[in-house]
Amino acid sequence: MQDIEHIQKRALKIIYGHDTSYLEALAMADLETMSERLDLLGRRFFQKIVANKADPLHGLLQENAKQVVTRSRMKPFKYVPAKTKRTNDSFIQYALNHWQ
């Protein structure tokens, strides 16, 4: 993703000039950074999975029998610690940690 971000920075420098900062160019182009965009798309995708119980990935979410409250919010799904690095790096684990 850093390569794509670098390409976006270079393109904005070409379009808006070298005297314009990256954040100013993003604002003028009405764009977001690639990491912000990726986070937004991931959050939307996770919300679709949560909302659609027929989604095959919804089966990977384990609903809490007890409502777990953290930072004054209810967490509807149980976080199950991963046993392998591959599972720990998966989208579902990331989503459970960051977006519920």
C-alpha positions as CSV (number, residue, x, y, z in Angstrom):
1,M,0.0,0.0,0.0
2,Q,2.9,2.4,0.6
3,D,3.8,2.1,-3.1
4,I,0.3,3.2,-4.1
5,E,0.5,6.0,-1.6
6,H,3.8,7.1,-3.0
7,I,2.4,7.1,-6.5
8,Q,-0.6,9.2,-5.3
9,K,1.9,11.7,-3.7
10,R,3.9,12.0,-6.9
11,A,0.8,12.5,-9.1
12,L,-0.5,15.2,-6.8
13,K,2.9,16.9,-6.9
14,I,2.8,16.9,-10.7
15,I,-0.8,18.2,-10.8
16,Y,-0.6,20.8,-8.0
17,G,3.1,21.7,-8.1
18,H,6.0,21.0,-5.8
19,D,5.3,24.0,-3.6
20,T,2.0,22.4,-2.4
21,S,2.1,20.0,0.5
22,Y,0.6,16.5,0.2
23,L,-2.2,17.3,2.6
24,E,-3.0,20.6,0.8
25,A,-3.1,18.7,-2.5
26,L,-5.4,16.0,-1.1
27,A,-7.8,18.7,0.1
28,M,-7.7,20.5,-3.3
29,A,-8.3,17.2,-5.1
30,D,-11.0,16.2,-2.5
31,L,-9.1,12.9,-1.9
32,E,-8.2,11.0,1.2
33,T,-4.9,9.3,2.0
34,M,-4.7,5.7,0.9
35,S,-4.7,4.4,4.5
36,E,-7.8,6.4,5.3
37,R,-9.5,5.1,2.2
38,L,-8.6,1.5,3.0
39,D,-9.8,1.9,6.6
40,L,-13.2,3.3,5.3
41,L,-13.6,0.5,2.8
42,G,-12.8,-2.2,5.4
43,R,-15.2,-0.7,7.9
44,R,-18.0,-0.6,5.3
45,F,-17.3,-4.2,4.3
46,F,-17.3,-5.4,7.9
47,Q,-20.6,-3.6,8.5
48,K,-22.1,-5.4,5.5
49,I,-21.0,-8.7,6.9
50,V,-22.5,-7.9,10.4
51,A,-25.8,-6.7,8.9
52,N,-26.3,-9.7,6.6
53,K,-26.6,-13.0,8.5
54,A,-26.7,-14.9,5.3
55,D,-23.2,-13.7,4.4
56,P,-20.7,-16.6,4.5
57,L,-18.3,-14.6,6.6
58,H,-21.0,-13.8,9.2
59,G,-20.5,-17.4,10.4
60,L,-17.0,-16.5,11.5
61,L,-18.4,-14.0,14.0
62,Q,-19.3,-15.4,17.4
63,E,-22.1,-13.5,19.1
64,N,-21.6,-12.7,22.8
65,A,-23.9,-14.4,25.2
66,K,-23.0,-11.6,27.6
67,Q,-22.7,-8.1,26.4
68,V,-19.1,-7.0,26.9
69,V,-18.7,-3.3,27.6
70,T,-15.5,-1.6,26.8
71,R,-14.9,2.1,26.6
72,S,-18.6,2.5,27.4
73,R,-19.7,0.6,24.2
74,M,-21.3,-2.8,23.8
75,K,-19.4,-5.3,21.8
76,P,-21.8,-7.6,20.0
77,F,-19.2,-10.2,19.0
78,K,-16.8,-12.2,21.0
79,Y,-13.1,-11.8,20.2
80,V,-11.5,-15.2,20.0
81,P,-7.7,-15.1,20.3
82,A,-6.0,-16.5,17.2
83,K,-3.8,-19.5,17.5
84,T,-1.7,-18.8,14.5
85,K,-0.1,-15.6,13.0
86,R,-2.0,-16.2,9.8
87,T,-5.3,-16.1,11.5
88,N,-4.3,-13.2,13.7
89,D,-3.5,-11.2,10.6
90,S,-6.8,-11.9,8.9
91,F,-9.5,-9.4,8.1
92,I,-12.0,-10.7,10.6
93,Q,-9.6,-10.5,13.5
94,Y,-8.6,-7.0,12.5
95,A,-12.2,-5.9,12.2
96,L,-13.1,-7.4,15.6
97,N,-10.3,-5.5,17.2
98,H,-10.9,-2.1,15.5
99,W,-14.4,-1.7,14.3
100,Q,-17.0,-3.3,16.6
